[in-house]
Amino acid sequence: MKEWQKLMLIVGVFLAAYFVPFGNPVVAVSILEAFHMLQEYAREHVLYCLIPAFFIAGAIANFISQGAVLRYFGGEAPKWLAYSVASVSGSVLAVCSCTVLPLFSGIWKKGAGIGPAVAFLYSGPAINILAIILTARVLGWQLGLARAIGAVLFAVVIGLLMAFFYRQEEAEKTKAAMNRIGAEQEERRSPGQNLFFFWRTRPHPCFCRLGETPGRYRFLGPCF
């Protein structure tokens, strides 16, 4: 940050502190409610969603080999395979638009192409099992089905567009990743062990919010 930007920031904070009518009940209540929302986010969303998402992203970096990521999500992978897997993978994860970011970062840094990675980023929050069941139960199965199909289709379209716009950068990234893949250590865990680990990390964000599901939404409990 440049010096003049720091000065403008200081001046802006000073003017806000000087002129904001904190004595006005509307302003005072609004500020208090903002901090209540921040506290609720820290207590319920960060601990129950973001932290498990960081653990899963770390598991992706350590449990999944770069060769496996390149095989299914890399720039040289068959498009029908990469985009079909990426666009439906979010159905097994209870993630929102915030907690999907660490997962997106994990697979992209492991060598996934920008197209499949963005397809996963887009569809993940929209087609997780909680969102689909809740939409179908509250708004009707037609809208639930439309949400699932629309999210997958739009994810594929957006992923293809991103891959087209950044095709040159992706080609260079794929080439560099293929040059490094030979030096990667042999996978020490079997696919079954990896699958078991991810199965164990999945239920936590779901169970922790279903303890006191009120009234009409109690149907979500047996789903997990």
C-alpha positions in Angstrom: 0.0 0.0 0.0 1.4 3.4 -1.0 1.8 6.3 1.4 -1.0 8.4 0.0 -3.4 5.4 0.2 -2.5 4.9 3.9 -3.2 8.6 4.4 -6.6 8.4 2.7 -7.5 5.4 4.8 -6.6 7.2 8.0 -8.6 10.3 6.9 -11.6 8.2 5.9 -11.6 6.4 9.3 -11.4 9.7 11.1 -14.2 11.3 9.1 -16.4 8.2 9.7 -15.7 8.3 13.4 -16.4 12.1 13.5 -19.6 12.3 11.4 -21.4 8.9 11.9 -24.4 9.6 14.3 -23.8 6.9 16.8 -26.4 8.4 19.0 -29.1 7.7 16.5 -31.0 4.6 17.6 -31.2 3.2 14.1 -27.4 3.5 13.6 -26.7 2.1 17.0 -28.9 -0.9 16.5 -27.6 -1.5 13.0 -24.0 -1.6 14.2 -24.9 -3.9 17.1 -26.8 -6.3 14.8 -23.8 -6.4 12.5 -21.6 -7.6 15.3 -24.2 -10.1 16.3 -24.2 -11.5 12.8 -20.4 -11.6 12.9 -20.5 -13.5 16.2 -23.0 -16.0 14.8 -20.8 -16.5 11.7 -17.8 -17.2 13.8 -19.6 -19.6 16.2 -21.6 -21.6 13.7 -20.1 -21.2 10.2 -16.4 -21.1 10.8 -16.2 -24.0 13.3 -18.7 -26.2 11.6 -17.9 -25.5 8.0 -14.7 -23.7 7.2 -12.4 -25.6 9.5 -13.6 -29.0 8.2 -13.2 -27.7 4.7 -9.6 -26.8 5.4 -8.9 -30.3 6.7 -10.4 -31.8 3.6 -8.3 -29.5 1.4 -5.3 -30.6 3.3 -6.3 -34.2 2.8 -6.5 -33.6 -0.9 -3.0 -32.2 -0.9 -1.6 -35.2 1.1 -3.8 -38.2 0.3 -4.3 -37.7 -3.4 -1.4 -38.0 -5.8 -0.8 -35.4 -8.5 -1.0 -38.2 -11.0 -4.5 -39.1 -10.0 -5.6 -35.4 -10.2 -4.1 -35.0 -13.6 -5.7 -38.3 -14.8 -9.2 -37.1 -14.0 -9.1 -33.3 -13.8 -5.9 -32.3 -15.7 -5.8 -30.4 -19.0 -5.0 -33.6 -20.9 -7.8 -35.6 -19.4 -10.8 -36.5 -21.6 -13.2 -33.6 -21.3 -16.3 -35.8 -20.8 -14.6 -37.5 -17.9 -13.1 -34.4 -16.3 -16.2 -32.3 -16.5 -18.7 -35.0 -15.6 -16.7 -35.9 -12.4 -16.0 -32.3 -11.4 -19.6 -31.2 -11.9 -21.2 -33.9 -9.7 -18.5 -34.3 -7.0 -20.1 -31.7 -4.9 -23.1 -33.9 -4.3 -21.1 -35.9 -1.7 -19.9 -32.8 0.2 -22.1 -30.5 2.4 -20.3 -27.3 1.4 -21.5 -23.7 0.9 -20.0 -21.1 -1.4 -17.4 -20.2 1.2 -16.2 -23.7 2.3 -15.9 -24.9 -1.3 -13.0 -22.4 -1.9 -10.3 -24.4 0.0 -11.4 -27.6 -1.8 -11.2 -25.8 -5.2 -7.7 -24.4 -4.2 -6.6 -27.9 -3.2 -7.4 -29.7 -6.5 -6.2 -26.7 -8.6 -2.8 -26.6 -6.9 -2.5 -30.3 -7.4 -2.7 -29.9 -11.1 -6.4 -29.8 -12.0 -7.3 -27.8 -15.1 -9.0 -24.5 -14.6 -12.1 -25.7 -16.4 -12.8 -28.8 -14.3 -11.8 -26.9 -11.1 -14.2 -24.1 -11.8 -16.9 -26.6 -12.7 -16.4 -28.1 -9.2 -16.3 -24.7 -7.6 -19.6 -23.6 -9.3 -21.6 -26.8 -8.8 -20.4 -27.9 -5.4 -22.5 -25.5 -3.2 -25.6 -25.9 -5.5 -25.9 -29.7 -5.6 -24.8 -30.8 -2.2 -27.3 -33.3 -0.8 -28.6 -31.0 1.9 -29.4 -28.2 -0.6 -31.1 -30.6 -3.1 -33.3 -32.3 -0.5 -34.3 -29.1 1.2 -35.2 -27.4 -2.1 -37.2 -30.5 -3.2 -39.1 -30.7 0.1 -39.9 -27.0 0.5 -40.3 -25.9 -3.1 -41.3 -29.2 -4.8 -39.4 -32.0 -6.4 -39.6 -30.3 -9.8 -37.5 -27.3 -8.6 -35.2 -29.7 -6.7 -34.6 -31.7 -9.9 -34.3 -28.5 -12.0 -31.7 -27.1 -9.5 -29.6 -30.3 -9.7 -29.7 -30.5 -13.5 -29.2 -26.8 -14.0 -26.3 -26.5 -11.6 -24.5 -29.4 -13.4 -25.1 -28.0 -16.9 -24.1 -24.4 -16.0 -21.0 -25.7 -14.2 -19.9 -27.5 -17.3 -20.6 -24.5 -19.6 -18.7 -22.1 -17.2 -15.8 -24.5 -16.9 -15.5 -24.9 -20.6 -15.5 -21.1 -21.0 -12.8 -20.7 -18.4 -10.7 -23.4 -20.1 -11.1 -21.6 -23.4 -10.2 -18.1 -22.0 -7.1 -19.5 -20.2 -6.1 -22.2 -22.6 -2.5 -20.9 -23.1 -1.8 -20.6 -19.4 -3.4 -24.1 -18.8 -1.2 -25.6 -21.5 1.9 -24.3 -19.8 0.7 -25.5 -16.4 -0.1 -29.0 -17.7 3.3 -29.3 -19.3 5.1 -28.2 -16.1 3.0 -30.7 -14.1 3.8 -33.6 -16.4 7.5 -32.8 -16.1 7.2 -33.0 -12.3 5.0 -36.1 -12.1 7.9 -38.5 -12.6 9.6 -37.3 -9.5 6.5 -37.8 -7.3 6.8 -40.6 -4.7 4.8 -43.7 -5.1 1.4 -43.6 -3.5 1.6 -45.3 -0.1 -2.1 -45.7 0.5 -4.6 -47.8 -1.3 -7.6 -46.2 -3.0 -9.8 -47.8 -0.3 -7.8 -46.0 2.5 -8.2 -42.7 0.7 -11.9 -43.3 0.2 -12.4 -44.2 3.9 -10.6 -41.0 5.0 -12.8 -38.8 2.9 -15.9 -40.6 4.0 -14.9 -39.9 7.6 -14.4 -36.2 6.9 -17.7 -35.8 5.1 -20.4 -36.2 7.8 -19.0 -33.7 10.3 -20.4 -30.5 8.6 -23.8 -32.3 8.2 -24.3 -33.9 11.7 -23.2 -30.9 13.7 -26.1 -28.8 12.4 -28.9 -31.4 12.7 -29.0 -31.7 16.5 -31.9 -29.4 17.0 -33.6 -29.3 13.6 -37.0 -27.5 14.2 -40.4 -28.7 13.2 -41.0 -29.1 9.5 -37.3 -29.7 8.8 -36.8 -32.7 11.0 -37.0 -34.9 7.9 -33.4 -34.0 7.3 -32.2 -36.0 10.3 -32.7 -39.5 8.8 -31.0 -38.5 5.6 -27.7 -38.8 7.3 
